[in-house]
Amino acid sequence: MKRSNDMKAGMLTDVRSVEVYEIPDVRVQSNSETVIRVAYVGLCGTDLEIYHGTSNYLRKGQTSYPRNFGHEWVGTVEVPPADAGDTYLHRGSVVTGSTMIPCLTCNACRSGHRNLCSHVKEVGLYDYAGAAAERIVMPAHMLTVVDESVDAIPRPEHVLVEPLVTVLEGIAAKRPRPSDKILIMGGGTIGSLAALALRQYPVDVEVVDPLLPSYLVDLGISTVSSLSSDNFDAYDMVWECSGSVSATESIQSTLKTGGTAVLVGVPPADTKINVSELALKGQGLIGIRHGVDHYPVAVKFIRKHQMELQALIDQVYVLDDVSVAFLRLEKKRNRPKVVIQIV
């Protein structure tokens, strides 16, 4: 029986085990915290790795079972912050929040690099409760209003704000130049968002994905199923978004001399890259960490491209069907994003 001070939450309880629990309801600890009623949570590869027991977070002891998951989310403000300075947050405001909760006091934070925080907490991953629950508490300064209209309601595509900020961090780290030829490895959520964002620039974008996602074709994005000799030394920039060993290890053969690889996917630790060849060809590798400072821009992009982004949503499951949602997440899908509806 559900007690009045409990709420429902999705919990990864062991390898390939996910259940709905009754857990204590949230409480604010300071005047700057906000209670949000969660509407939708997106599932991603990181959630799947915890589900499979293969996550780096598990191996490093940063997280353990049971884990209240969920770091891609949207909801409405239920209890605004008591701090009078946070006047942009009102009851009913549609908001999303950063996965990373930086400490704001370490050298990285104080130098303006909050995404490199030394003492970061990550929502739904370690040191911070996840959003796959009826409510979540967030610091007000880590929230972004998704829709400011009077009749605003959360929508499934709003969960794409979180992965999009990482794409925007990649673009900030390596700005495309006019006429650049860019290859994106992987047509999943990150790869699709990268293709949509990069085509706003005067560049040529191509996605390689064995599934040849038809929705990318419908969106006017060039897609190939595999690499061939025609792809060797052909690209000014390669975005690795799949986390695949084979894709990552093929980066150097596809890059032009002087080209740059943007690493968003996270391959296994034993993935091999020829550093000598990298140096001799003047090629660069850039690792991308969460784009904590890009939420406002990501929200504007989502608003402008709402119809296109709806094409990324595969299926929406209710919270009680969370185990079915994870089974769906395991399967090859034409559309990448599996979403859970909380309320």
Buried (B, 14 or more C-beta within 10 A) or exposed (E): EEEEEBBBBBBBEEEEBBEBBEBEBBEBEEEBBBBBBBBBBBBBBBBBBBBEBEBBBBEEEEBEEBBBBBBBBBBBBBBBBEBEEBEEBEEBBBBBBBBBBBBEEBEBBEEEBBBBBEEBBBBBBBEBBBBBBBBBBBBBBBBBBBBEEEEBEBBBBBBBBBBBBBBBBBBEBBEBEEEBBBBBBBBBBBBBBBBBBBBEBEBBBBBBBEBBBEBBEEBEBBBBEEBEEEBBEBBBBBBBBBBBEEBBBBBBBBBBEEBBBBBBBBBEEEBEBEEEEBEEBEBBBBEBBBBBBBBEBBBEBBBEBBEBBBBBBBBBBEBEBBBBBBBBBEEEBEBBBBBBBBB
